[in-house]
Amino acid sequence: MLSNDQIKKYKNDGYVIPDFKMPEEVLLKIEKRHTDLLNKHPEFKNYCPAVLSYDEGFIDFCKNEKILDYVSQLIGPDFALWNSSFFAKPPIDGHATPWHQDGQYWPIRPLATCTVWLAVDDSTPENGCLKFIKGSHIDQKLKSHNENNSKNLTLNQELANEEFDETEAVNLVLDRGQISLHDVYLVHGSEANNSPKARRAITMRFMPTTSIFDHQLVKDNKMFSKLNANKYLDRKIYHMRGNDISGKNNLTYI
């Protein structure tokens, strides 16, 4: 379990690195599934935003009991998995991720998610590790973003320059198998990977069921149409623990 100091760090800094290491045999299974995914869908060589839509078997890695224990400590005992993404960032031409807040993209109301980021490879400044702005989540507000449709970026919403100070960035350096957990409002991004080493990672997105994944909002809100959020229309929301407190989520039990 997370210590009181680790929970305090998450609340104050917006992220925490727990004392956890995914077993090597599990990491090898993840690599095998990712290789199979790319054989079928080479367009995902840098980024697959919704891996469960293409291989639901990835959910097994998201149901790790230790990870679920950490999540429950941070967002409560009732929560669901609404997304898992695969950031492959291959050697030499791995795409950058612009500075952003995750919640800019998501039709969740009230906006709330704890993201677990699992390093499948060592994640270092050389191969484009994540960078966080500590404490940028504190006001629990979305900041101003601009649209950037560069083909060399994994995402198209980029935080406006005046909204943050990049000199305050800290590198999220992780060994293979380590995880971090971060808040939905935390400002973060990553550089391109020009190194000879891959920087593969899986994200697991957990929301408390006091929130609603609003499929109707995707249809009605013009902002989500420009974010190419039609991919959310038939998104499955997987029950993980507890109950649907809102009573309005269409949960999938697996």
Protein Blocks (a to p, Z undefined) as FASTA:
>chain_A
ZZfklmmmmmmnopacddddddfklmmmmmmmmmmmmmmmmmlmmocfblmlmomklmmm
mmpmklmmmmmmmnojbdcdfbdcddfkpghiaccdddddfklmpccdcdddddddddfb
dcdfknopacddehklmnopacdddddfbfkbfbfcdcdfklpcfklpccddddehiacd
ddfklccdddddfbfbdcdddddddddfkbccdfklmmmmmklmmnopmmmmmoccddfb
hcdfkopaccddZZ
